[in-house]
Amino acid sequence: MIGTVAACLTTGAFIPQVVKTIRTKDTSGISLGMYTMQLAGVVLWLCYGLSIHDGALIMANGVTSVLSSIILGYKLKEVFGKQNNRNKKMKRSGSLG
């Protein structure tokens, strides 16, 4: 029972950040490294839950991995968008190629 409540709270903690990120599309205050490591850890917990057939671990980490992937996807879009904009500016100014 305690584990289920803890799983709901820690998984649910991602919902406000996902909602804010989707609404604002602003990830400037989010660490790419932190979310990459966090998602990797959650996926490993999901794999562990699957290996021991633990429903609470599977559900909590499955949902958390989806929520974290959404945030990480927006962050990667921001990072690569900035790189593409920089490359376009350099190309126009003759600095590339």
N, C-alpha and C positions, 0 to 999 in steps of 0.2 A: 504494500500500500504506500509506504513512504517513497519507495523508488518510483512508483507511477506518478505521484504528485511531483516529485523532483523532476522527472522527465517532462511532464507537462509544463512546469515553470521554466526550465532551461530551454525547451523548444519554443515555447510561447514568447520568450524574451526576444527572439529574432523577428517576430511579426511587426512590431513598431518600426524597426529599421528597414525592413523590406517595404512596408507601406510608404515610408518617407522617401526611400530611394526611388521607388516607382513614380511617386508623385512629382518629386523635384528633379529626378535624374542627376542629382548632385552627389558625387562620391568623393569629393575633394578631401573630406575629413576622414575617409576610410583608408586603412592601411592595406595595400595589396598583399604584402607579405603575411600579415596576420590572417586575412581571410583565406589565403592559399593554404597556410598551415592548418587553420581551423577546419577547413573543408576536408583536407587530407585526414586529419584526426577523426572527424565524424564518419567518414567513409570507412576507416579502419574499425571503428566501433560498430558500424553497421555490419561489416563482414564478420566481426566477432559474434555479434548477436545472431546472425544467420547460422554461424557454425555451431552455436550451442542452443539454437532454437528458442531464444528468449524474445518473446513477443514485445515486451516493453522496450528492450534495447533496439529491436528492429524498427518499431514504430517511431520512437523518439528520434533515432538517428536517421531514419529514412526521411522523415519530415524536415528535420534540421538540415540535412544535406540538400534538399530541394530549396529551402529558404536561403541557405548560404550560397548556393549556386546562382540564385537570382541576383544577390548582391554582388557576388564576384563577377558575374557576367556584365553588369552595369559598370563595375570598376574597370574591367578589361576594355570595355568599349570606350571609356573615357581615356584610358592610357593610350590605346592604339589610335584613337581619334586625334589626340594631341600630337603623336608622332607623325601621323599622316599630314596634318596641317603644317607641321614644321617642315616636312619633306617637300610639300607643295610650294611653300614660301621660298625654300632654298632653290628649288628647281626654277621658279620664276625669276629669281635674282641671278641665276647662272652659276650658283655654287655647287650644283650637282651635275654629274654627267659630263 
